[in-house]
Amino acid sequence: MPILVRTPEEIMREDPKDLYFIEFASVSGEIFPLNPLGHIESGRHPNPNDPPGRAELLAWLEENLPNMEIEPLAPHEDSHIISGGVLGRLRLDFDEESLKAYVQRWEDEKGKPLDPRFACYILSYEKMKDSL
């Protein structure tokens, strides 16, 4: 069955709150949040929809936060998904407890990722609401 892939804007229109997402590194090791062209310019992994670190993160989420909603996340609406695709990107529907658990496991005391293969970002609803 096909999987519905929504943009940040679609999600925020339906559920008006901050949006957390995981972005994976390109072949060169750089992370470009919600920028499909960054991945294209720096090269892609052999399977761009399953980049290194994604399976490990999904396994940890399933074991530690089994009730949290996770879904693939498309780039912004104005970036035209066909130009870059999903590239493994995930939207995580954190509540306070699940966010704390994620941060405790995957980030250092300064909020930087412990694993260089991916990083968690927040898209502020307050900053986006006028463009929705």
Number of C-alpha atoms within 10 A of each C-alpha: 3 4 7 9 16 18 20 23 21 15 16 18 13 8 11 16 16 17 19 18 23 21 25 28 25 23 18 12 14 15 19 16 19 23 18 21 14 17 25 13 10 16 14 17 16 9 10 19 16 15 21 18 15 19 12 10 15 15 12 14 19 13 10 13 17 13 11 14 11 16 16 19 24 28 24 16 12 8 16 13 16 10 11 18 20 23 25 21 24 20 23 22 17 19 9 7 10 18 14 11 15 16 17 12 11 16 16 12 9 6 12 13 16 14 12 13 18 23 20 20 15 13 14 14 18 10 9 16 13 7 6 11
